Amino acid sequence: MKRILFSLAIPALFTSFIIVSCSKEKPVTSENNEVTTTKDGNKFVLDTLNSNVEWKGYKIFKSENTSHFGTIKFESGDVTVKDGKLESGKFVADMTSLTSEDLKNKKEDLEKLNGHLKSADFFEVEKFPTASYEITKISPAAEGDYNTVLDGNLTVKGITKPTQFKANVAINEGEVRIATEPKDIMREEFGVKFQSPAANGVIKNEVTLQIKVKALEKK
């Protein structure tokens, strides 16, 4: 049974975005970007039912056969828009909502994997129930498939690291949508260092995150 659990265990992550950690513990370490955004402009509140972080973790090689993927819900968040442009943003992910999507039809395996990912081996959600991302700088992207570059501070397990995402930002009447590119985050930098026995396959350090946010104008 242990072997099954270990073989299922892969890195998941918090998360598509997020802010100053609202965990029960003070940050373990901090390498913050300086915040240059302001709260000026119109405020938009995160639509938590239509926003999430999508994650994917891997064993050995990056392939569909050696990975698990899933989602993390947001607890809260907001953005501001000034003169028709994104001005700031911060988001809090609910780490207790972390779940695998590829195992959703295998109830027993899903419960084992989710339980392990939430344990002290991985994200220790009882101690660190949230992860966060605060946008510190917003720049237009002149080339490529994304129209915006977001610099920010990503906090997971009380550890904060500067993290940049390319993103598509769409601002329409009463609504803001942000979708980042899939980006590899090094889980060990955030204190997620568990490794299963070699016989069960080496867990990759990379965790791919994609953040999808919908925010509605506050009336």
C-alpha positions as CSV (number, residue, x, y, z in Angstrom):
1,M,0.0,0.0,0.0
2,K,2.9,2.3,0.8
3,R,4.4,1.7,-2.6
4,I,1.1,2.7,-4.3
5,L,1.0,5.9,-2.3
6,F,4.6,6.8,-3.0
7,S,4.2,6.1,-6.7
8,L,1.2,8.4,-6.9
9,A,2.9,11.2,-5.0
10,I,4.0,14.0,-7.3
11,P,4.5,17.7,-6.9
12,A,1.4,19.8,-7.1
13,L,1.3,23.5,-6.5
14,F,-0.4,26.2,-5.8
15,T,-0.6,28.3,-7.3
16,S,-2.2,30.0,-11.4
17,F,-1.1,33.8,-9.1
18,I,-1.0,35.0,-5.8
19,I,-0.1,37.3,-2.7
20,V,1.3,37.8,0.7
21,S,0.8,34.5,2.4
22,C,-2.2,34.2,4.7
23,S,-0.8,31.1,6.3
24,K,-0.8,30.5,10.1
25,E,2.9,30.9,10.2
26,K,5.1,33.9,9.4
27,P,7.2,33.6,6.2
28,V,10.2,31.3,6.5
29,T,12.2,33.3,4.1
30,S,11.5,36.3,1.8
31,E,13.1,37.4,-1.5
32,N,10.4,39.9,-2.4
33,N,10.2,42.0,-5.5
34,E,9.6,45.7,-4.6
35,V,5.9,46.5,-5.2
36,T,5.6,49.2,-7.8
37,T,1.9,48.8,-8.5
38,T,-0.8,51.0,-6.9
39,K,-4.4,50.5,-5.8
40,D,-5.5,53.4,-8.0
41,G,-8.4,52.8,-10.3
42,N,-11.5,50.6,-10.4
43,K,-11.5,47.5,-8.2
44,F,-12.5,44.1,-9.5
45,V,-13.1,41.2,-7.1
46,L,-12.0,37.6,-8.0
47,D,-14.8,35.3,-9.2
48,T,-13.6,32.3,-7.2
49,L,-16.1,29.9,-8.9
50,N,-14.5,30.7,-12.3
51,S,-10.8,31.1,-11.4
52,N,-8.2,28.5,-10.4
53,V,-4.6,27.3,-10.7
54,E,-3.9,24.3,-12.9
55,W,-0.9,22.2,-11.9
56,K,1.0,19.3,-13.4
57,G,3.8,17.3,-11.7
58,Y,6.0,14.7,-13.3
59,K,8.1,11.6,-12.6
60,I,11.3,10.8,-14.5
61,F,10.5,12.5,-17.8
62,K,7.9,15.1,-18.8
63,S,5.3,13.0,-20.5
64,E,1.6,12.3,-20.2
65,N,2.4,8.8,-18.9
66,T,4.5,10.0,-16.0
67,S,2.4,12.9,-14.7
68,H,-0.5,13.9,-12.6
69,F,-2.5,17.1,-13.1
70,G,-5.2,18.9,-11.2
71,T,-6.4,22.2,-9.8
72,I,-6.3,24.5,-6.8
73,K,-9.1,26.9,-6.0
74,F,-8.8,30.5,-5.0
75,E,-9.9,31.7,-1.6
76,S,-9.9,35.4,-2.5
77,G,-8.3,38.0,-4.7
78,D,-8.7,41.3,-6.5
79,V,-7.3,43.5,-9.3
80,T,-7.5,47.2,-10.1
81,V,-7.8,48.8,-13.5
82,K,-6.7,52.3,-14.3
83,D,-7.2,54.1,-17.6
84,G,-8.3,50.8,-19.2
85,K,-5.1,48.9,-18.1
86,L,-4.4,46.4,-15.4
87,E,-2.9,48.4,-12.5
88,S,-2.4,45.7,-9.7
89,G,-3.5,42.3,-8.6
90,K,-3.2,39.9,-5.7
91,F,-4.7,36.4,-5.2
92,V,-4.9,33.8,-2.4
93,A,-5.0,30.1,-3.3
94,D,-6.8,27.7,-0.9
95,M,-4.3,24.9,-0.6
96,T,-6.8,22.6,1.1
97,S,-8.7,22.5,-2.2
98,L,-5.7,20.9,-4.0
99,T,-6.9,17.9,-6.0
100,S,-5.9,15.7,-8.9
101,E,-8.1,15.7,-12.0
102,D,-6.6,12.7,-13.7
103,L,-7.6,10.4,-10.8
104,K,-11.1,11.8,-10.3
105,N,-12.7,8.5,-11.5
106,K,-10.5,6.4,-9.2
107,K,-11.7,7.4,-5.8
108,E,-9.3,5.3,-3.7
109,D,-6.2,6.5,-5.6
110,L,-7.5,10.1,-5.6
111,E,-7.9,10.1,-1.8
112,K,-4.4,8.6,-1.3
113,L,-2.7,11.1,-3.6
114,N,-4.6,14.2,-2.3
115,G,-3.9,13.1,1.3
116,H,-0.2,12.7,0.6
117,L,0.1,16.0,-1.3
118,K,-1.6,17.8,1.6
119,S,0.7,16.2,4.2
120,A,4.0,17.4,5.6
121,D,5.8,15.5,2.8
122,F,4.5,18.0,0.4
123,F,2.4,21.2,1.1
124,E,1.6,20.7,4.8
125,V,-1.8,22.4,4.3
126,E,-2.8,22.2,8.0
127,K,0.1,24.6,8.8
128,F,0.1,26.5,5.5
129,P,-3.6,26.5,4.3
130,T,-3.0,29.2,1.7
131,A,-0.4,30.2,-1.0
132,S,-0.3,33.6,-2.5
133,Y,0.9,35.8,-5.4
134,E,1.1,39.6,-5.5
135,I,1.7,41.3,-8.7
136,T,4.5,43.9,-8.2
137,K,5.0,45.1,-11.8
138,I,3.0,45.0,-15.0
139,S,4.7,45.4,-18.4
140,P,3.3,45.1,-22.0
141,A,4.7,42.3,-24.1
142,A,5.7,43.4,-27.6
143,E,6.2,39.9,-29.0
144,G,5.0,36.3,-28.7
145,D,1.6,34.9,-27.7
146,Y,1.1,36.9,-24.6
147,N,0.3,40.6,-24.3
148,T,1.5,41.2,-20.7
149,V,4.4,40.3,-18.4
150,L,3.6,40.0,-14.7
151,D,6.3,40.3,-12.1
152,G,5.3,39.3,-8.6
153,N,6.0,37.6,-5.3
154,L,4.9,34.0,-5.0
155,T,4.5,32.5,-1.5
156,V,4.2,28.8,-0.8
157,K,4.7,27.1,2.6
158,G,5.8,30.5,4.1
159,I,8.6,30.9,1.5
160,T,8.4,33.9,-0.9
161,K,10.2,34.0,-4.2
162,P,10.1,36.6,-7.0
163,T,8.2,35.0,-9.9
164,Q,7.4,36.2,-13.4
165,F,4.6,35.0,-15.6
166,K,3.7,35.9,-19.2
167,A,0.0,36.4,-19.5
168,N,-2.9,37.4,-21.6
169,V,-4.9,40.1,-20.0
170,A,-8.4,41.0,-21.3
171,I,-10.4,43.9,-19.9
172,N,-14.0,44.2,-20.9
173,E,-16.9,46.1,-19.4
174,G,-17.3,44.9,-15.8
175,E,-14.8,42.0,-16.2
176,V,-11.1,41.3,-16.2
177,R,-9.6,37.9,-17.3
178,I,-6.0,36.9,-16.8
179,A,-4.5,33.7,-18.1
180,T,-0.8,32.9,-17.7
181,E,1.4,30.7,-19.8
182,P,2.2,27.3,-18.3
183,K,5.3,27.9,-16.3
184,D,7.7,25.5,-14.4
185,I,8.2,26.3,-10.8
186,M,11.0,24.6,-8.8
187,R,9.1,23.0,-5.9
188,E,12.3,22.4,-3.8
189,E,12.8,26.2,-3.7
190,F,9.5,26.3,-1.7
191,G,10.5,23.6,0.7
192,V,8.7,20.7,-1.1
193,K,11.5,18.2,-1.1
194,F,9.9,14.8,-0.8
195,Q,11.3,12.1,-3.0
196,S,9.9,8.6,-3.4
197,P,12.1,5.5,-3.5
198,A,14.0,5.3,-6.8
199,A,12.2,2.1,-7.7
200,N,9.0,4.0,-7.8
201,G,10.4,6.7,-10.1
202,V,12.2,9.9,-9.3
203,I,9.9,12.9,-8.9
204,K,10.9,15.9,-10.9
205,N,11.6,19.2,-9.2
206,E,9.6,21.1,-11.8
207,V,5.9,21.7,-11.3
208,T,4.0,23.4,-14.1
209,L,1.5,26.0,-13.1
210,Q,-1.1,27.9,-15.2
211,I,-3.2,30.6,-13.5
212,K,-6.7,31.5,-14.8
213,V,-8.5,34.4,-13.2
214,K,-11.8,36.0,-13.8
215,A,-12.6,39.2,-11.8
216,L,-15.8,41.2,-11.7
217,E,-16.1,44.9,-11.1
218,K,-17.0,45.9,-7.6
219,K,-20.3,47.9,-7.6
